[in-house]
Amino acid sequence: MTGGKLTFGAVLAQLEEREVAAQLRARQVCEAMDLEVAPNNIDNTRLKLNQLTDRGILVETAQGLFA
């Protein structure tokens, strides 16, 4: 990992920086957080995004696409 720490707050901050209607994939969140775009980081980010979706904080508008 070369960039920021992967936390719920960091993931939400990246989504909030985009337009309200923006939809992001896990890879795009990694890139925005300056994380190495590696399978492990993408999987961990996707896990965080899915957990935020389960908690009702995010919505998965299509498979792998979060808003």
C-alpha positions as CSV (number, residue, x, y, z in Angstrom):
1,M,0.0,0.0,0.0
2,T,1.6,3.3,-1.1
3,G,-1.1,5.8,-0.2
4,G,-3.7,6.5,2.5
5,K,-5.2,4.1,5.0
6,L,-8.2,2.2,3.9
7,T,-10.9,3.1,6.5
8,F,-14.7,3.6,6.2
9,G,-14.1,7.3,6.6
10,A,-11.5,7.4,3.9
11,V,-13.8,5.6,1.5
12,L,-16.7,7.8,2.3
13,A,-14.6,10.9,1.9
14,Q,-13.6,9.8,-1.7
15,L,-17.3,9.4,-2.6
16,E,-18.3,12.7,-1.1
17,E,-15.7,14.5,-3.1
18,R,-17.5,13.4,-6.3
19,E,-20.8,14.7,-7.5
20,V,-23.9,13.5,-5.6
21,A,-24.9,11.3,-8.5
22,A,-21.4,9.9,-9.0
23,Q,-20.9,6.2,-9.1
24,L,-17.5,4.6,-8.4
25,R,-16.0,1.2,-8.7
26,A,-13.5,-0.2,-6.1
27,R,-10.6,0.4,-8.5
28,Q,-11.5,4.1,-8.9
29,V,-11.6,4.5,-5.1
30,C,-8.2,2.9,-4.8
31,E,-6.8,5.3,-7.4
32,A,-8.4,8.3,-5.7
33,M,-6.9,7.2,-2.4
34,D,-3.4,6.8,-3.9
35,L,-3.5,3.1,-3.1
36,E,-1.5,0.7,-5.3
37,V,-4.0,-0.7,-7.9
38,A,-3.4,-4.3,-6.9
39,P,-5.9,-7.2,-6.6
40,N,-5.6,-7.3,-2.8
41,N,-6.3,-3.5,-2.4
42,I,-9.2,-3.6,-4.9
43,D,-10.7,-6.6,-3.0
44,N,-10.3,-4.9,0.3
45,T,-11.9,-1.7,-1.0
46,R,-14.8,-3.6,-2.5
47,L,-15.3,-5.3,0.9
48,K,-15.5,-1.9,2.6
49,L,-17.9,-0.6,-0.1
50,N,-20.1,-3.7,0.4
51,Q,-20.1,-3.3,4.2
52,L,-21.1,0.3,3.8
53,T,-23.9,-0.8,1.4
54,D,-25.1,-3.4,4.0
55,R,-25.3,-0.6,6.6
56,G,-27.4,1.5,4.3
57,I,-24.8,4.2,3.9
58,L,-24.1,3.5,0.2
59,V,-26.1,2.0,-2.6
60,E,-24.9,-0.5,-5.2
61,T,-26.6,0.7,-8.3
62,A,-25.2,-2.0,-10.5
63,Q,-22.9,-4.9,-9.8
64,G,-19.6,-3.3,-8.5
65,L,-20.9,0.2,-8.9
66,F,-21.4,2.2,-5.7
67,A,-23.0,5.6,-5.0
